[in-house]
């Protein structure tokens, strides 16, 4: 698996069931949402702004894409910090056939632009590590069939071994009828 | 990672947060439980019975262990099919440094003895495939720190591509005080 194949397989509309586990408090949070993943042209002007803000010197872009999400449940409608919907642009920069960097216009653990390192395991599992100011996020995504993918995350304190929370999403492709 | 190291790292008492996702019905099931993993001596008489029943010719046993679990929540107390507690013995048979077979006295998806194939990915993730009469279970276990491990499963129909359900557990080692 390389990043181009992985993005191609991910393009589409997905229904997501996501469970968050807060380990210290042993609390569960279950959320249904819709996720829409679309290709972005490599000459899209939004990419330039993201790359410039990152300060990185970029040699090669491969398969940039946009992710939009919309939660359907389990969010408080009047919550001023409502994160039930949003979108971000993700730009991969391969450094080898199976690894490289990703730039995200909005991070996963903190709402700031984020730079991640990605790596494919030998069975095609996509792994992603993102260093934020206060935390490190480790994510992995793997396809269990053409139309079902799993996504897990673990959020650790930057200082070291403390695990703050984990999550798991089962994502099923919406088949057009 | 090999099976001996993996079992050694798994021995202990764990508190588990587990979320089951029923994909067809988009239903969540969250369960808290305690899991106790202990070593079993290779000359334990129970192993012989399990191996004999399997009909397999066994060359080498490595690190057999017992798993006991006790759910604390989310089960109906009077359910005659109550599976809120139980135990099984698991016997690994390495075929190479990173792969082999497992025999379980009780299977995960169906309550019958089960034979599984295991394989370690290049980052140490333990993957397990079990063929039952009606279904195929794919499990993976990976450590995100010495004392936190994640466990996911996907249950498919034997016939092929249908995914019945997935699950994810976050397991935290109980530190003795």
Interface residues (C-beta under 8 A of the other chain):
Chain A: X15 X17 X19 X21 X23 X26 X28 X30 X32 X121 X122 X123 X125 X127 X138 X144 X145 X146 X147 X148 X150 X152 X154 X156 X161 X163 X166 X168 X170 X172
Chain B: X15 X17 X19 X21 X23 X26 X28 X30 X32 X121 X122 X123 X125 X127 X138 X144 X145 X146 X147 X148 X150 X152 X154 X156 X161 X163 X166 X168 X170 X172
